[in-house]
Amino acid sequence: ENWPVFDGLATVSTSDALVALAANKDKGKNNIRINLASDIILTAPVLFTQTGMTLDGKGKTLSVADDFADNYSVVLGNGNANLAEAFTVKNLTLDNGEKAKGLNVYKMTKVTLENVTLKNSAGAGLVVNSSDVTASGLVTENNVSGGVNVGPAASDETNNSSFTLLGSDNNLQEEDPIYVDKNDVALIDAGD
């Protein structure tokens, strides 16, 4: 299903629209900005299969439906090869209601999170799998397996991950705010 993109901008207000736009691979459109027009209750996982995108929550919340039956609610990457362009998520709250796992970044580089809240995940709030992620203004709360998990994807033990946390406006509230697997790296710069 195609979702209309006008001048590189798509505004969505339903789960179906967001899922369709996220899966809009091979359409030759990069540098797409997706703005949320309202809070959205997800009825299916949102699998972003391309880069060169910005998801701007505009202060809105993505939550999951009571009958949500998938592992992760939002996945950036989904295992596609050569995802080297930037992907930004900003001004968004992801509330999984303890029914699904948090934001999964899978085999991607140049991912930036700005002013994102990840809460009530059935796993870690953020999973960085064989990816490079930089975050600022990150809030994690009440996530079962901690705030941020940094490690290789199970299918790709050779590809390292890195997570960089910038600034002093982050608030990772779990007992295990960041945990790192194997030879991966988490850098924290708490400066202004």
VOKOLDREN-734573 format. One record per residue: residue number from 1; residue in three letters; x, y, z of N, C-alpha, C in turn. Coordinates in Angstrom, 3 decimals, decimal comma. Example, Ala and Ser with C-alpha at 12.3 -4.5 7.8 and 13.67 -1.06 7.14 Angstrom:
residues 2
n;res;n_px;n_py;n_pz;ca_px;ca_py;ca_pz;c_px;c_py;c_pz
1;ALA;13,190;-5,690;7,800;12,300;-4,500;7,800;13,200;-3,300;7,800
2;SER;12,850;-2,250;7,080;13,670;-1,060;7,140;12,900;0,030;7,870
END
This chain:
residues 192
n;res;n_px;n_py;n_pz;ca_px;ca_py;ca_pz;c_px;c_py;c_pz
1;GLU;0,846;-1,182;0,000;0,000;0,000;0,000;0,881;1,232;0,000
2;ASN;0,630;2,158;-0,892;1,320;3,427;-0,920;0,638;4,392;0,035
3;TRP;1,446;5,224;0,680;0,882;6,257;1,528;1,334;7,579;0,956
4;PRO;0,461;8,576;0,842;0,842;9,809;0,160;1,945;10,571;0,901
5;VAL;2,955;10,972;0,139;4,040;11,787;0,642;4,069;13,041;-0,214
6;PHE;3,864;14,194;0,392;3,845;15,459;-0,326;5,065;16,275;0,077
7;ASP;5,883;16,605;-0,917;7,103;17,380;-0,663;7,939;16,762;0,440
8;GLY;8,032;15,418;0,457;8,865;14,728;1,433;8,255;14,619;2,814
9;LEU;6,999;15,015;2,991;6,353;15,003;4,307;5,088;14,164;4,265
10;ALA;4,946;13,284;5,256;3,707;12,519;5,423;3,229;12,728;6,857
11;THR;1,965;13,035;7,024;1,375;13,197;8,346;0,405;12,046;8,557
12;VAL;0,594;11,297;9,656;-0,227;10,114;9,892;-0,942;10,202;11,229
13;SER;-2,087;9,525;11,296;-2,865;9,528;12,535;-3,451;8,168;12,861
14;THR;-3,095;7,118;12,077;-3,601;5,780;12,349;-2,473;4,761;12,311
15;SER;-2,692;3,645;12,980;-1,720;2,556;12,981;-1,502;2,032;11,569
16;ASP;-2,568;1,801;10,817;-2,447;1,274;9,463;-1,615;2,186;8,571
17;ALA;-1,820;3,496;8,691;-1,063;4,452;7,868;0,418;4,419;8,223
18;LEU;0,750;4,361;9,501;2,151;4,342;9,918;2,833;3,049;9,492
19;VAL;2,158;1,920;9,662;2,707;0,621;9,256;2,957;0,608;7,746
20;ALA;2,006;1,104;6,957;2,147;1,117;5,499;3,293;2,026;5,065
21;LEU;3,392;3,188;5,652;4,457;4,122;5,288;5,823;3,579;5,673
22;ALA;5,925;2,970;6,838;7,201;2,400;7,286;7,692;1,314;6,339
23;ALA;6,792;0,537;5,782;7,148;-0,574;4,900;7,274;-0,149;3,438
24;ASN;7,209;1,122;3,177;7,198;1,646;1,814;8,587;1,602;1,182
25;LYS;9,201;0,423;1,191;10,543;0,271;0,635;10,501;0,218;-0,890
26;ASP;11,660;0,448;-1,456;11,835;0,360;-2,912;10,927;1,301;-3,689
27;LYS;10,520;2,374;-3,082;9,697;3,358;-3,794;10,549;4,534;-4,274
28;GLY;11,874;4,489;-3,987;12,768;5,521;-4,465;12,646;6,837;-3,726
29;LYS;12,012;6,840;-2,584;11,829;8,087;-1,845;12,654;8,040;-0,575
30;ASN;13,641;8,919;-0,499;14,421;9,087;0,723;14,126;10,465;1,284
31;ASN;14,703;10,744;2,436;14,510;12,028;3,100;13,034;12,314;3,352
32;ILE;12,318;11,289;3,736;10,904;11,433;4,079;10,784;11,789;5,552
33;ARG;9,969;12,764;5,836;9,645;13,139;7,211;8,230;12,634;7,508
34;ILE;8,115;11,917;8,614;6,812;11,414;9,037;6,447;12,131;10,325
35;ASN;5,352;12,857;10,311;4,866;13,548;11,499;3,619;12,836;12,016
36;LEU;3,564;12,661;13,343;2,337;12,111;13,933;1,364;13,255;14,185
37;ALA;0,135;13,078;13,752;-0,896;14,090;13,947;-1,648;13,884;15,258
38;SER;-1,513;12,678;15,830;-2,230;12,359;17,071;-1,536;11,175;17,736
39;ASP;-1,946;10,870;18,963;-1,501;9,628;19,593;-2,031;8,469;18,748
40;ILE;-1,236;7,393;18,665;-1,634;6,240;17,849;-1,507;4,970;18,673
41;ILE;-2,543;4,131;18,635;-2,496;2,806;19,247;-2,144;1,819;18,144
42;LEU;-0,976;1,168;18,293;-0,498;0,242;17,266;-1,229;-1,092;17,359
43;THR;-1,718;-1,562;16,210;-2,369;-2,865;16,131;-1,457;-3,893;15,459
44;ALA;-0,337;-3,426;14,904;0,662;-4,277;14,252;2,014;-3,614;14,425
45;PRO;3,102;-4,380;14,312;4,428;-3,786;14,455;4,742;-2,824;13,312
46;VAL;5,497;-1,781;13,634;5,938;-0,801;12,648;7,373;-1,173;12,277
47;LEU;7,584;-1,639;11,045;8,884;-2,131;10,592;9,433;-1,191;9,524
48;PHE;10,312;-0,286;9,932;10,926;0,641;8,981;11,988;-0,109;8,198
49;THR;11,816;-0,189;6,889;12,696;-0,986;6,052;13,609;-0,144;5,173
50;GLN;13,668;1,162;5,408;14,572;2,022;4,661;15,117;3,103;5,580
51;THR;16,164;3,761;5,103;16,753;4,856;5,877;16,471;6,166;5,163
52;GLY;17,126;7,217;5,630;16,875;8,526;5,045;15,530;9,067;5,473
53;MET;15,136;8,768;6,710;13,815;9,165;7,196;13,921;9,852;8,553
54;THR;12,908;10,659;8,866;12,746;11,243;10,193;11,329;10,937;10,661
55;LEU;11,229;10,336;11,841;9,932;10,124;12,481;9,825;11,147;13,599
56;ASP;8,959;12,127;13,430;8,767;13,186;14,425;7,419;12,966;15,095
57;GLY;7,477;12,576;16,368;6,255;12,317;17,109;5,473;13,564;17,453
58;LYS;6,098;14,741;17,307;5,413;16,007;17,622;4,823;15,979;19,029
59;GLY;5,522;15,266;19,964;5,057;15,193;21,345;3,971;14,156;21,584
60;LYS;3,666;13,365;20,588;2,599;12,355;20,690;3,151;11,014;21,193
61;THR;2,243;10,075;21,455;2,584;8,761;22,000;2,146;7,654;21,058
62;LEU;3,053;6,698;20,838;2,696;5,420;20,212;2,521;4,430;21,343
63;SER;1,399;3,766;21,402;1,160;2,714;22,398;0,678;1,480;21,649
64;VAL;0,556;0,367;22,359;0,127;-0,871;21,705;-1,270;-1,267;22,164
65;ALA;-2,004;-1,869;21,239;-3,359;-2,328;21,542;-3,314;-3,469;22,559
66;ASP;-4,402;-3,671;23,253;-4,475;-4,735;24,264;-4,179;-6,106;23,682
67;ASP;-4,527;-6,334;22,416;-4,311;-7,649;21,799;-3,061;-7,670;20,910
68;PHE;-2,155;-6,719;21,110;-0,914;-6,680;20,320;-0,153;-7,974;20,552
69;ALA;0,199;-8,678;19,481;0,734;-10,035;19,629;2,099;-10,210;18,977
70;ASP;2,881;-9,142;18,889;4,182;-9,277;18,267;5,266;-9,021;19,301
71;ASN;6,499;-9,331;18,945;7,635;-9,195;19,839;7,977;-7,730;20,097
72;TYR;8,283;-6,971;19,039;8,637;-5,555;19,135;7,549;-4,706;18,507
73;SER;7,313;-3,528;19,078;6,314;-2,633;18,506;6,884;-1,806;17,362
74;VAL;8,161;-1,363;17,477;8,784;-0,551;16,437;10,189;-1,084;16,179
75;VAL;10,493;-1,357;14,901;11,817;-1,847;14,499;12,357;-0,922;13,416
76;LEU;13,577;-0,433;13,632;14,283;0,319;12,596;15,279;-0,631;11,971
77;GLY;15,166;-0,883;10,682;16,130;-1,724;9,991;15,551;-3,002;9,453
78;ASN;15,050;-3,835;10,304;14,407;-5,086;9,886;15,289;-5,974;9,018
79;GLY;16,631;-5,870;9,193;17,536;-6,802;8,541;17,866;-6,513;7,097
80;ASN;17,419;-5,382;6,542;17,767;-5,062;5,168;19,236;-4,713;5,068
81;ALA;19,858;-5,020;3,937;21,270;-4,719;3,737;21,460;-3,237;3,420
82;ASN;22,655;-2,727;3,723;23,090;-1,399;3,327;22,158;-0,295;3,821
83;LEU;21,899;-0,267;5,095;21,082;0,797;5,666;22,004;1,847;6,268
84;ALA;22,682;2,590;5,398;23,735;3,486;5,852;23,300;4,942;5,944
85;GLU;22,143;5,295;5,437;21,702;6,679;5,541;21,132;6,938;6,933
86;ALA;21,026;8,201;7,266;20,572;8,590;8,592;19,085;8,263;8,800
87;PHE;18,755;7,976;10,056;17,362;7,802;10,475;17,243;8,507;11,815
88;THR;16,265;9,405;11,950;16,080;10,165;13,172;14,688;9,909;13,736
89;VAL;14,636;9,686;15,054;13,364;9,618;15,773;13,414;10,714;16,816
90;LYS;12,372;11,545;16,854;12,396;12,650;17,813;10,997;12,987;18,331
91;ASN;10,996;13,601;19,516;9,770;14,124;20,132;8,661;13,079;20,209
92;LEU;9,018;11,874;20,681;8,091;10,744;20,659;8,144;9,977;21,974
93;THR;6,993;9,496;22,417;6,909;8,543;23,522;6,419;7,222;22,959
94;LEU;7,137;6,143;23,317;6,721;4,787;22,949;6,371;4,065;24,239
95;ASP;5,086;3,789;24,439;4,585;3,125;25,646;4,054;1,750;25,259
96;ASN;4,808;0,703;25,626;4,447;-0,656;25,220;3,498;-1,352;26,182
97;GLY;3,106;-0,701;27,241;2,115;-1,271;28,145;2,473;-2,654;28,664
98;GLU;3,766;-2,979;28,688;4,283;-4,284;29,106;3,744;-5,437;28,254
99;LYS;3,257;-5,115;27,032;2,740;-6,130;26,112;3,718;-6,454;24,993
100;ALA;4,665;-5,554;24,734;5,639;-5,733;23,656;6,971;-5,171;24,114
101;LYS;8,031;-5,536;23,381;9,352;-4,995;23,677;9,499;-3,623;23,038
102;GLY;10,500;-2,876;23,492;10,687;-1,488;23,072;11,214;-1,311;21,666
103;LEU;11,863;-0,185;21,438;12,400;0,180;20,141;13,617;-0,683;19,825
104;ASN;13,602;-1,379;18,677;14,707;-2,235;18,256;15,366;-1,607;17,034
105;VAL;16,667;-1,301;17,155;17,443;-0,795;16,029;18,330;-1,939;15,564
106;TYR;18,114;-2,407;14,328;18,708;-3,642;13,847;19,544;-3,390;12,598
107;LYS;20,867;-3,553;12,738;21,806;-3,426;11,618;21,660;-2,100;10,885
108;MET;21,709;-1,002;11,629;21,623;0,334;11,044;22,738;1,211;11,587
109;THR;23,138;2,175;10,780;24,111;3,173;11,228;23,448;4,537;11,183
110;LYS;24,054;5,489;11,867;23,588;6,882;11,839;22,156;7,045;12,345
111;VAL;21,789;6,352;13,404;20,471;6,517;14,003;20,584;7,522;15,141
112;THR;19,696;8,500;15,153;19,685;9,531;16,180;18,328;9,548;16,867
113;LEU;18,350;9,560;18,200;17,135;9,704;18,995;17,221;11,037;19,732
114;GLU;16,205;11,886;19,577;16,172;13,191;20,225;14,855;13,338;20,983
115;ASN;14,953;13,524;22,286;13,761;13,734;23,114;12,747;12,606;22,935
116;VAL;13,218;11,386;23,174;12,398;10,182;23,034;12,234;9,543;24,407
117;THR;11,018;9,133;24,734;10,717;8,413;25,970;10,299;6,994;25,602
118;LEU;10,951;6,018;26,224;10,668;4,600;25,991;10,260;3,986;27,317
119;LYS;9,015;3,514;27,414;8,556;3,028;28,719;7,657;1,800;28,605
120;ASN;7,615;1,093;29,741;6,733;-0,066;29,914;6,977;-1,162;28,883
121;SER;8,248;-1,384;28,541;8,605;-2,443;27,596;8,645;-3,787;28,310
122;ALA;8,276;-4,844;27,600;8,402;-6,203;28,127;9,856;-6,672;28,059
123;GLY;10,735;-5,886;27,470;12,180;-6,139;27,414;12,895;-4,853;27,766
124;ALA;14,016;-4,572;27,095;14,700;-3,295;27,278;13,922;-2,206;26,549
125;GLY;14,045;-0,977;27,027;13,386;0,135;26,355;13,914;0,336;24,945
126;LEU;15,249;0,244;24,809;15,925;0,394;23,521;16,886;-0,763;23,346
127;VAL;16,830;-1,433;22,192;17,763;-2,496;21,863;18,567;-2,037;20,652
128;VAL;19,892;-1,986;20,817;20,809;-1,575;19,752;21,518;-2,832;19,271
129;ASN;21,047;-3,413;18,162;21,576;-4,670;17,612;22,425;-4,389;16,383
130;SER;23,742;-4,646;16,493;24,654;-4,466;15,360;24,404;-3,128;14,672
131;SER;24,299;-2,064;15,471;23,935;-0,735;14,979;24,736;0,336;15,713
132;ASP;24,654;1,558;15,196;25,247;2,729;15,833;24,137;3,730;16,110
133;VAL;23,935;4,040;17,406;22,855;4,925;17,816;23,411;6,021;18,710
134;THR;22,968;7,252;18,480;23,290;8,390;19,339;21,980;8,944;19,868
135;ALA;21,935;9,213;21,189;20,704;9,704;21,804;20,981;10,916;22,681
136;SER;20,010;11,814;22,735;20,023;12,933;23,675;18,578;13,183;24,097
137;GLY;18,410;13,613;25,345;17,055;13,796;25,854;16,302;12,486;25,946
138;LEU;17,022;11,387;26,217;16,413;10,052;26,281;15,876;9,776;27,680
139;VAL;14,643;9,308;27,749;14,023;8,902;29,009;13,618;7,441;28,859
140;THR;14,008;6,610;29,830;13,526;5,235;29,884;12,928;5,020;31,261
141;GLU;11,791;4,333;31,308;11,162;4,077;32,602;10,325;2,812;32,573
142;ASN;10,436;2,064;33,658;9,616;0,879;33,885;9,739;-0,162;32,770
143;ASN;10,953;-0,341;32,246;11,205;-1,365;31,236;11,744;-2,608;31,928
144;VAL;11,149;-3,756;31,662;11,420;-4,993;32,392;12,901;-5,379;32,380
145;SER;13,575;-5,225;31,235;14,975;-5,664;31,111;15,965;-4,505;31,070
146;GLY;15,624;-3,382;31,653;16,536;-2,248;31,712;16,249;-1,213;30,648
147;GLY;17,052;-0,134;30,683;16,829;0,979;29,772;17,304;0,718;28,362
148;VAL;18,621;0,419;28,218;19,227;0,263;26,895;20,070;-1,001;26,881
149;ASN;19,862;-1,865;25,884;20,678;-3,053;25,664;21,480;-2,828;24,394
150;VAL;22,829;-2,909;24,516;23,719;-2,707;23,377;24,425;-4,021;23,094
151;GLY;24,254;-4,569;21,885;24,900;-5,837;21,577;24,716;-6,244;20,141
152;PRO;25,401;-7,294;19,741;25,264;-7,768;18,364;23,921;-8,464;18,161
153;ALA;23,460;-8,441;16,924;22,266;-9,206;16,585;22,593;-10,679;16,718
154;ALA;21,636;-11,480;17,127;21,863;-12,915;17,317;22,376;-13,575;16,044
155;SER;21,965;-13,072;14,909;22,387;-13,663;13,630;23,679;-13,047;13,095
156;ASP;24,278;-12,120;13,863;25,444;-11,392;13,358;26,406;-11,103;14,504
157;GLU;27,018;-12,124;15,034;27,914;-11,991;16,185;29,174;-11,186;15,872
158;THR;29,494;-10,978;14,593;30,740;-10,291;14,227;30,584;-8,781;14,111
159;ASN;29,381;-8,294;14,028;29,143;-6,868;13,816;28,894;-6,182;15,158
160;ASN;29,779;-5,288;15,566;29,657;-4,617;16,847;28,613;-3,513;16,806
161;SER;28,181;-3,125;18,000;27,233;-2,036;18,164;27,875;-0,925;18,954
162;SER;27,355;0,286;18,775;27,779;1,384;19,636;26,571;2,234;19,988
163;PHE;26,590;2,744;21,207;25,531;3,614;21,709;26,199;4,806;22,372
164;THR;25,830;6,014;21,952;26,377;7,237;22,528;25,235;8,035;23,130
165;LEU;25,370;8,394;24,396;24,368;9,176;25,110;24,955;10,552;25,369
166;LEU;24,333;11,583;24,817;24,860;12,941;24,898;24,024;13,826;25,801
167;GLY;24,689;14,747;26,510;23,997;15,772;27,271;23,609;15,351;28,672
168;SER;23,066;16,307;29,399;22,697;16,081;30,799;21,187;15,985;30,993
169;ASP;20,426;15,955;29,897;18,967;15,928;30,012;18,377;14,541;29,773
170;ASN;19,174;13,497;30,024;18,703;12,123;29,900;18,242;11,622;31,267
171;ASN;17,300;10,690;31,296;16,798;10,163;32,559;16,468;8,681;32,382
172;LEU;17,477;7,842;32,630;17,307;6,393;32,521;17,027;5,859;33,920
173;GLN;15,788;5,453;34,178;15,312;5,206;35,531;15,426;3,765;36,006
174;GLU;15,795;2,829;35,146;15,854;1,431;35,542;17,092;1,137;36,388
175;GLU;17,036;0,038;37,134;18,181;-0,404;37,931;19,387;-0,680;37,026
176;ASP;19,144;-1,212;35,827;20,181;-1,421;34,816;19,904;-0,447;33,670
177;PRO;20,396;0,794;33,783;20,055;1,781;32,759;20,645;1,459;31,388
178;ILE;21,912;0,969;31,358;22,560;0,592;30,101;23,351;-0,668;30,355
179;TYR;23,149;-1,687;29,544;24,006;-2,859;29,649;24,525;-3,230;28,279
180;VAL;25,800;-3,643;28,257;26,536;-3,831;27,020;26,984;-5,279;26,912
181;ASP;26,730;-5,897;25,766;27,144;-7,272;25,498;28,507;-7,287;24,811
182;LYS;29,281;-8,314;25,086;30,520;-8,621;24,358;31,432;-7,420;24,214
183;ASN;31,887;-7,140;22,979;32,874;-6,102;22,707;32,248;-4,795;22,243
184;ASP;30,992;-4,598;22,505;30,307;-3,403;22,045;30,606;-2,232;22,973
185;VAL;30,196;-1,033;22,568;30,601;0,181;23,262;29,390;1,040;23,592
186;ALA;29,398;1,585;24,809;28,436;2,614;25,198;29,233;3,798;25,722
187;LEU;29,065;4,963;25,101;29,752;6,179;25,509;28,739;7,137;26,109
188;ILE;29,127;7,752;27,221;28,222;8,681;27,888;28,953;10,003;28,050
189;ASP;28,375;11,070;27,476;28,912;12,419;27,584;27,864;13,244;28,288
190;ALA;28,028;13,449;29,583;27,032;14,148;30,387;27,261;15,648;30,405
191;GLY;28,107;16,149;29,540;28,377;17,586;29,491;27,217;18,342;28,907
192;ASP;27,317;19,645;29,003;26,256;20,512;28,450;26,388;20,499;26,983
END
